[in-house]
């Protein structure tokens, strides 16, 4: 909204009120999302959604352009068994002729809720495609990547759509995530309602062998932790020395950037030889995956990976190039300023890599 034509006598307080109101997103439909990962050791995740609708034509998208991956690589090939119901009956859907990520459906008269069910098939092993399109689960652990488990209606921004997510894990598994929990009982976790934008930006790391390590520096008001998930109990044992190094990392990041823009921060660290190995940034967490020996003989790789993804929370999430900021996951991202997004992070990450090994700067 431009203010160039405003009369110079307009009071600053009124200007602030007008601009604040204009920046608030409209309220989109509230969507119930139930993700059943109890069968994830067999590489199957079952999804059920319920969304308010009106009779007539409706278009649904499966996320295509994934933030941080900078490309149209949403793993649509892993979606199967798609069923839609409305008015107590199964209704037909049609895939778009030009875009495999787009689905069309005619909602019948009298129906006001659309029920959508499908399965997401986890790739077997670490191969298969870019980043999260590759393996994310073993018999002992799983990374729940929400863009794999949702459809969303066309016509809304990702920050306008409200989701109420519930996740069921295998018995005995623990988890780490930046999502706020509303209620948890047994292996069922109900998260507080969250926008689609924040949901996709907040993975869940779950595991039979799980360990949460507090790396909050003394006097730091914002909680920071490393959530460890591995294929063995030994894989998630972090030495006091290594814990101190990452506590130093958090302390030095505060000195480098001078601000915390998140509620708390989770380093989600998967230690397995049977999942894809990479790092992917998020606003209040990162999804980092290394071999099972990452906390012992593989520490050199981790020393640069976690600081890099941590820096991305400021450079890439808190502040993002305009051409990489899109209203939803169907619109293409442009990469003209990717050199800032990744280049500056490649510079600042090693700076923090060095300072994390200093006990007191």
C-alpha angles and dihedrals in degrees: 000000000000121000097186092106095049116114112254090238093068107118118245091232091056091047091053091050092050094047093046092052092048092054096055112104120235117253111258127192119299110238127199113220122189116183117189110198096164090111095046093113084069089048096252126123118183120210131195124181135181121194133174112249143169126229113272139051118346131182122205128191133207108212109268109167106054118203112244092018091072095208146077094268105126104148097247091154089069094059113098142159095036112184128174126195133184132166090013093300136098109248131200123254130194129211113228112259093227104032123044090197092064127082129188127203136172110225108214125235114276095025119119101165128057117203116203126188131178142146126241113211113211113222114250109243132352099300131082112090146321119340112303093018086073129073116315102164143057132174089277106036146022139190109216106214106191098205086066092055105049146073119195134196121254120244099051135090116242090244091054098056115087120209128192102203127196123183129196117198132189113279114280096014119133127206147202127206141143089236116112113245119225098182136350128191124169109316094341120095123188112198126204116261111279137177118261088244093057093040093056087046094055116067123185121230111204133177149155088232103047133159130180114204120194111223097170110138118233110276094015109132095199116078118235126183141169111227110205125199123175144163091247138032091244092056093066098050109114119193120233088243094056091044089055091051091057092044086056089050091057092046093050092047088059090053092046098049101024095215145064114220097179135075091233135329133239124195098206104203122183117195110195141121090213104062132066114279117225143102125248125186128228134176098255100013145015131230105223123171127189137161119288091261092057095120094049124027092002096059095112092066092047092050091072101027100064096044090050094053091042091056089052089067086072100028106046102012110037088032117023133175110259095236091056092051109092130172094234142355096269096063114088119249118227118219104202090116097037088110087067094044094051103017098058090043090052087056100044095041094065089046089061090040088064096042095050089070091056113089095205127008 
